[in-house]
Amino acid sequence: MQSFFYNCDIPSKVVGPGINRKVLAHNKELMICEIEFEKGSIGVLHKHFHSQCSYIISGVFEFEIDGVKKIVKAGDSTYKQPEVLHGVVCIEKGKLLDVFTPMREDLLDIK
């Protein structure tokens, strides 16, 4: 089992217009990802069976969680229950740290 994940060794993947993601440390039960957003980029509304927390590293975002929209900025965080519809709009260029449990196998580049 891998214990150390070096950001400089992890490739960034384009996951939408103006959105890049790095899958950082993870195992079967837990995963963290770093996501960079350009101003105006949109994380479309979606849902999944994982619990998810997002920590805002930098920037300003409008999150929609279960029909409720709120503005968050650096230092704030969000929680998304499993199967709850959620999405985000980047108001000021920024970066998020997403935490999932269990890990999201769909985000791994498994060949």
C-alpha positions as CSV (number, residue, x, y, z in Angstrom):
1,M,0.0,0.0,0.0
2,Q,1.3,3.4,-1.0
3,S,1.8,5.8,1.9
4,F,3.3,8.9,0.2
5,F,1.9,10.8,-2.8
6,Y,4.0,13.6,-4.2
7,N,2.0,16.4,-5.9
8,C,4.9,17.0,-8.4
9,D,4.7,13.4,-9.6
10,I,0.9,13.4,-10.1
11,P,-0.3,14.4,-13.6
12,S,-3.2,16.9,-13.8
13,K,-6.2,15.8,-15.8
14,V,-8.6,18.1,-17.7
15,V,-12.0,17.2,-16.5
16,G,-14.0,20.1,-18.0
17,P,-13.5,23.5,-19.6
18,G,-11.2,25.4,-17.2
19,I,-11.1,22.5,-14.7
20,N,-8.1,20.3,-13.9
21,R,-8.0,17.5,-11.3
22,K,-5.2,15.6,-9.5
23,V,-6.1,12.5,-7.6
24,L,-3.8,12.6,-4.5
25,A,-3.6,10.1,-1.6
26,H,-6.2,7.3,-1.6
27,N,-7.0,3.8,-0.6
28,K,-10.3,1.9,-0.9
29,E,-12.0,3.8,1.9
30,L,-10.7,7.4,1.4
31,M,-9.6,9.7,-1.4
32,I,-8.4,13.3,-1.7
33,C,-8.3,15.3,-4.9
34,E,-7.0,18.7,-5.8
35,I,-9.1,20.6,-8.3
36,E,-8.1,23.9,-10.0
37,F,-10.9,26.1,-11.5
38,E,-10.6,29.0,-13.9
39,K,-13.0,31.9,-13.4
40,G,-16.4,31.0,-14.8
41,S,-15.8,27.3,-15.0
42,I,-18.7,25.0,-13.9
43,G,-18.7,21.7,-12.1
44,V,-22.1,20.5,-13.4
45,L,-24.8,19.3,-11.1
46,H,-24.3,15.6,-10.3
47,K,-24.7,13.0,-7.6
48,H,-22.9,9.9,-6.4
49,F,-23.1,7.4,-3.6
50,H,-20.0,8.7,-1.9
51,S,-19.8,11.2,1.0
52,Q,-17.9,14.3,0.0
53,C,-16.3,17.2,1.7
54,S,-14.7,20.2,-0.1
55,Y,-12.2,22.5,1.4
56,I,-11.7,25.8,-0.4
57,I,-7.9,26.4,-0.7
58,S,-8.2,29.6,-2.8
59,G,-10.7,31.5,-4.9
60,V,-14.5,32.1,-4.5
61,F,-17.2,29.6,-5.5
62,E,-20.9,29.3,-5.6
63,F,-21.9,25.8,-4.5
64,E,-25.3,24.3,-5.0
65,I,-26.1,21.5,-2.7
66,D,-29.6,19.9,-2.6
67,G,-31.1,23.0,-4.2
68,V,-29.4,25.5,-1.9
69,K,-26.9,27.9,-3.3
70,K,-24.2,29.6,-1.1
71,I,-21.0,31.5,-1.8
72,V,-17.8,30.1,-0.2
73,K,-14.2,31.3,-0.2
74,A,-10.7,30.3,1.0
75,G,-10.9,28.6,4.3
76,D,-14.6,27.5,4.0
77,S,-15.7,24.0,3.4
78,T,-18.8,22.0,2.3
79,Y,-20.3,18.6,3.0
80,K,-22.3,16.6,0.4
81,Q,-24.4,13.6,1.6
82,P,-24.5,10.5,-0.6
83,E,-26.9,10.8,-3.5
84,V,-27.5,14.6,-3.1
85,L,-27.4,16.7,-6.2
86,H,-24.6,19.2,-6.1
87,G,-22.4,21.4,-8.4
88,V,-20.2,24.5,-8.4
89,V,-19.5,27.6,-10.3
90,C,-16.1,29.3,-10.0
91,I,-16.6,33.1,-9.3
92,E,-12.8,33.8,-8.8
93,K,-10.1,31.5,-10.0
94,G,-9.3,29.0,-7.3
95,K,-8.5,25.6,-6.0
96,L,-10.5,23.0,-4.0
97,L,-9.5,19.9,-2.0
98,D,-12.2,17.2,-2.3
99,V,-12.4,14.3,0.1
100,F,-14.4,11.2,-0.7
101,T,-15.4,8.1,1.2
102,P,-15.3,5.5,0.0
103,M,-12.8,6.3,-2.7
104,R,-14.1,7.1,-6.2
105,E,-12.8,4.4,-8.5
106,D,-14.3,6.3,-11.4
107,L,-11.7,9.1,-10.9
108,L,-8.8,6.7,-11.3
109,D,-7.1,6.1,-14.7
110,I,-7.3,2.3,-14.4
111,K,-6.0,0.7,-17.6
